[in-house]
């Protein structure tokens, strides 16, 4: 049997659904969002038809990214109190649908998801990451896809190139230049997506871009100086945006087998 693993970026789905619910933060709002989240997950299970599935939650900080950059995610709003208190009930609801939950201390869900997706794809299976977080686009390949559940579409390599102007293999280099304001990751000031895509297209990697900035006149003087002055910020952003795919999870794939009868 070919493995088809559905990987749920749990808090990405939970927090987006919760934000769409009316009213103040309250147990009642959390309960309503739990019902909507369960319905969303059940719909994804029907559409994706996985053989295996797991909902991955963030481990408690600090993670290695927080240790690398003290400003990482500094500007993010904290989780609503009632929602945080309700998360165990969300895990129970996911389990009732046949989807176990996984959390690895000191690691974000992003790295756990990336590790699982890579292990399955390397073994000849297919992994579907259910998330709207663009960081997962670096994983796109023949055996790894990303699904935007809210827009009901699978994101592939062609979509990504049309959207960003770079291929998945160079997305981390692209993000090293643009940074990611959502997570308070600084790149090179003044370098937006179009400029970043052009630089990656011309010089391939961040190393190639930095080398060109230091050794040639192929880059306009003002941009060249920005790249030279902010090289270290770009390299830090590159490290922060690159997903870990080598975690030791201690998870048996059999434990993630999806039992359709529970949905």
C-alpha positions, 0 to 999 in steps of 0.5 A: 500500500502506498502511504498518503499522509495528511499532515495538519498544521493544527494551530494554523487551522484552529486559530484561523477558524477561531478568528472567524468566530464572532464575539469575545474570547470565551469558552462558548466561542472556543466551543463553537470554533471546535465544532467548525474546526472538526467539520473542516478537518472532516471535510479535508479527510474526505477530500484528501483520502489519506491512508495516514493522518496526524495533527501537529501542534507546537511544542512549548517555547523557547524553540531553537529559532527563539534562541537564534533570534530573540525577536522571533515572533515577538510581535505576534498576538498571544493565543486567546486565553479561552482558546488555549484552555480548550486545546485539549478538547480540540485534540479529543475532537481530532482523535474522534475523527481518527486523527491523533495529535503530536507535539514535540517539546522545544520544536515548532509544528513546522519542523515536525511536519517537514520531517514527517513529510520528508520521511514519507516522500523519501520512502516513496509515499505522498504527503499533503500538508494542510496549512496556509503558512507559506513556509511549507512551500519550500517542501513542494515536490513530486511527493509533497504537496501543500493544500490551502483548505480555505480556498479548496486548492492544492498548491504545486510547483507551477502555482508557486512559480507563478505566485512568487517567481521562484521554485521551491528549492530557492524559496528559502533564499527568496525569504532570506531577502524579503524576510517575514514580517508575520514572524518578525524576521528581518531580511534586507530592508527595501527588498520586496518580492519582485526584487528578491525573485529577480536576484534569485533568478540572476544569481541562484542562491543567497551565496551567489547574490552576496558574491555578486554584490561584493565582486561585480557591477551586475547589481545597481549600486544602491541595492548592492550596498543594501545587500552588503550592509545587511548580509548577516540579517539575510543569513539569519533570516535564511536559517530561521526560514529553513525547515528542519527535516531531520528530527528524531520523532520516535513515531511509528507510522502505524500509529498514524493510520487513518481509520475512516470509520471514525469520521 
